[in-house]
Amino acid sequence: MSALTAFNLQRWIEEHRHLLKPPVGNAMVWNSNFMVMVVGGPNQRSDYHVNPGEELFYQVEGDIVLKIIEDSCGALLYDAEFHLVDLGKQLKPIIEKFRDSPELRTCKSCHAVYQV
């Protein structure tokens, strides 16, 4: 594990603001035993993800709304598993593929269609 070093977060945000735009809208600042992400905001993504490690998100603008799944059939809708190397490059095509495919957004158990 590499050591954490102090840095100017506001300067980092200013220098990387171009990465904090939709559809991904966030960029990784640190990735080791835990991930630190900066989110441009306001975040309009409605996807969920599973990460076995710890995460910290810092949103620059707008409100963060954390939604939980309730009253669903409990089935996994879509799973795009990948080893994270470059979030900005890897996540955008996954989001677009899911958003553009009614088949991927349709639950195989209850046939409900996830709205984007």
HUVEN-V996353 format. One record per residue. SS is DSSP state (A for helix, B for strand, O for the rest). PHI is phi in whole degrees, -180 to 180 (none if undefined). Layout:
ss=SS phi=PHI
ss=SS phi=PHI
This chain:
ss=O phi=none
ss=O phi=-79
ss=O phi=-80
ss=O phi=-74
ss=O phi=-129
ss=O phi=-69
ss=O phi=-153
ss=O phi=-87
ss=A phi=-63
ss=A phi=-62
ss=A phi=-66
ss=A phi=-58
ss=A phi=-61
ss=A phi=-60
ss=A phi=-74
ss=A phi=-118
ss=A phi=-57
ss=A phi=-62
ss=A phi=-85
ss=O phi=-97
ss=O phi=-118
ss=O phi=-58
ss=O phi=-84
ss=O phi=-78
ss=O phi=79
ss=B phi=-147
ss=B phi=-141
ss=B phi=-85
ss=B phi=-97
ss=B phi=-147
ss=B phi=-145
ss=O phi=-146
ss=O phi=-73
ss=B phi=-145
ss=B phi=-107
ss=B phi=-119
ss=B phi=-119
ss=B phi=-110
ss=B phi=-110
ss=O phi=-67
ss=O phi=73
ss=O phi=-67
ss=O phi=-81
ss=O phi=-112
ss=O phi=-71
ss=O phi=-122
ss=O phi=-87
ss=O phi=-120
ss=O phi=-141
ss=O phi=-119
ss=O phi=-135
ss=O phi=-71
ss=O phi=-102
ss=B phi=-81
ss=B phi=-138
ss=B phi=-130
ss=B phi=-116
ss=B phi=-118
ss=B phi=-100
ss=O phi=-73
ss=O phi=-135
ss=O phi=78
ss=O phi=-97
ss=O phi=-98
ss=O phi=-116
ss=O phi=-101
ss=O phi=-100
ss=O phi=-115
ss=O phi=-89
ss=O phi=-130
ss=O phi=53
ss=O phi=-108
ss=O phi=-77
ss=O phi=83
ss=O phi=-84
ss=O phi=-71
ss=O phi=-83
ss=O phi=-156
ss=O phi=-134
ss=O phi=-108
ss=O phi=-90
ss=O phi=-155
ss=O phi=-88
ss=O phi=-73
ss=O phi=-122
ss=O phi=-136
ss=A phi=-56
ss=A phi=-60
ss=A phi=-84
ss=A phi=-83
ss=A phi=-81
ss=A phi=-55
ss=A phi=-66
ss=A phi=-69
ss=A phi=-61
ss=A phi=-65
ss=A phi=-62
ss=A phi=-66
ss=A phi=-62
ss=O phi=-88
ss=O phi=-119
ss=O phi=-59
ss=O phi=-64
ss=O phi=-68
ss=O phi=-89
ss=B phi=-101
ss=O phi=-68
ss=O phi=-73
ss=O phi=-87
ss=O phi=-113
ss=O phi=67
ss=O phi=-72
ss=B phi=-105
ss=O phi=-70
ss=O phi=-86
ss=O phi=-113
